[in-house]
């Protein structure tokens, strides 16, 4: 399993958490930190496979921190 790190940022104006993982590349947002981690992991899997970062079915884990 490949693991990546995402730093979460709060967008006061939008009322959303957002973060990026440039190595994949993934940028996404959600209303909660837990939602951000869930969304990042969903998107990362698809984009990672499309960009050849992981083989189809090889899991990716995104760890989110503030």
MARFI-923362 format. One record per residue (C-alpha): residue number from 0; residue in one letter; chain; x, y, z. Coordinates in nm, 4 decimals. Example, Ala and Ser with C-alpha at 12.3 -4.5 7.8 and 13.67 -1.06 7.14 Angstrom:
<rs>
<r 0, a, A, <1.2300, -0.4500, 0.7800>>,
<r 1, s, A, <1.3670, -0.1060, 0.7140>>,
</rs>
This chain:
<rs>
<r 0, x, A, <0.0000, 0.0000, 0.0000>>,
<r 1, x, A, <0.1328, 0.3424, -0.0914>>,
<r 2, x, A, <0.0762, 0.6169, 0.1656>>,
<r 3, x, A, <0.0700, 0.9914, 0.1119>>,
<r 4, x, A, <0.0222, 1.2901, 0.3408>>,
<r 5, x, A, <-0.2255, 1.5741, 0.2982>>,
<r 6, x, A, <-0.2189, 1.8904, 0.5073>>,
<r 7, x, A, <-0.5717, 2.0208, 0.5628>>,
<r 8, x, A, <-0.6452, 2.3928, 0.5336>>,
<r 9, x, A, <-0.9603, 2.5702, 0.6499>>,
<r 10, x, A, <-1.1270, 2.8068, 0.4008>>,
<r 11, x, A, <-1.3272, 3.0405, 0.6206>>,
<r 12, x, A, <-1.5136, 3.2006, 0.3317>>,
<r 13, x, A, <-1.6263, 2.8680, 0.1829>>,
<r 14, x, A, <-1.6699, 2.6974, 0.5223>>,
<r 15, x, A, <-1.4762, 2.3979, 0.3929>>,
<r 16, x, A, <-1.1583, 2.2020, 0.4619>>,
<r 17, x, A, <-0.9338, 2.1479, 0.1598>>,
<r 18, x, A, <-0.6038, 1.9810, 0.0878>>,
<r 19, x, A, <-0.3723, 1.8651, -0.1881>>,
<r 20, x, A, <-0.1381, 1.5747, -0.2548>>,
<r 21, x, A, <0.0857, 1.6952, -0.5400>>,
<r 22, x, A, <0.2494, 1.3545, -0.5911>>,
<r 23, x, A, <-0.0747, 1.1969, -0.7168>>,
<r 24, x, A, <-0.2063, 1.4868, -0.7999>>,
<r 25, x, A, <-0.5204, 1.5285, -0.5882>>,
<r 26, x, A, <-0.6923, 1.8387, -0.4541>>,
<r 27, x, A, <-1.0296, 1.8080, -0.2855>>,
<r 28, x, A, <-1.2519, 1.9629, -0.0196>>,
<r 29, x, A, <-1.5149, 1.8665, 0.2366>>,
<r 30, x, A, <-1.7121, 2.0166, 0.5237>>,
<r 31, x, A, <-1.5327, 1.8097, 0.7910>>,
<r 32, x, A, <-1.1816, 1.6726, 0.8399>>,
<r 33, x, A, <-1.3169, 1.3176, 0.8420>>,
<r 34, x, A, <-1.5014, 1.3911, 0.5192>>,
<r 35, x, A, <-1.1859, 1.5351, 0.3664>>,
<r 36, x, A, <-0.9892, 1.2204, 0.4452>>,
<r 37, x, A, <-1.2660, 0.9985, 0.3072>>,
<r 38, x, A, <-1.2993, 1.2046, -0.0113>>,
<r 39, x, A, <-0.9212, 1.2245, -0.0619>>,
<r 40, x, A, <-0.8900, 0.8467, -0.0380>>,
<r 41, x, A, <-1.1737, 0.7905, -0.2854>>,
<r 42, x, A, <-1.0317, 1.0340, -0.5408>>,
<r 43, x, A, <-0.6685, 0.9287, -0.4902>>,
<r 44, x, A, <-0.7386, 0.5682, -0.5794>>,
<r 45, x, A, <-0.8928, 0.6561, -0.9139>>,
<r 46, x, A, <-0.6387, 0.9243, -1.0061>>,
<r 47, x, A, <-0.3453, 0.7140, -0.8858>>,
<r 48, x, A, <-0.4467, 0.4290, -1.1145>>,
<r 49, x, A, <-0.5144, 0.6621, -1.4100>>,
<r 50, x, A, <-0.1698, 0.8232, -1.3732>>,
<r 51, x, A, <0.0195, 0.4965, -1.3237>>,
<r 52, x, A, <0.1201, 0.5782, -0.9649>>,
<r 53, x, A, <-0.0302, 0.2491, -0.8478>>,
<r 54, x, A, <-0.1358, -0.0646, -1.0305>>,
<r 55, x, A, <-0.5104, -0.1224, -1.0691>>,
<r 56, x, A, <-0.6422, -0.2434, -0.7359>>,
<r 57, x, A, <-0.3264, -0.1494, -0.5436>>,
<r 58, x, A, <-0.4496, 0.0497, -0.2432>>,
<r 59, x, A, <-0.3535, 0.4094, -0.1684>>,
<r 60, x, A, <-0.3881, 0.5622, 0.1791>>,
<r 61, x, A, <-0.4054, 0.9377, 0.2299>>,
<r 62, x, A, <-0.3369, 1.0544, 0.5854>>,
<r 63, x, A, <-0.4773, 1.3996, 0.6620>>,
<r 64, x, A, <-0.3423, 1.6302, 0.9313>>,
<r 65, x, A, <-0.3854, 1.9938, 1.0220>>,
</rs>
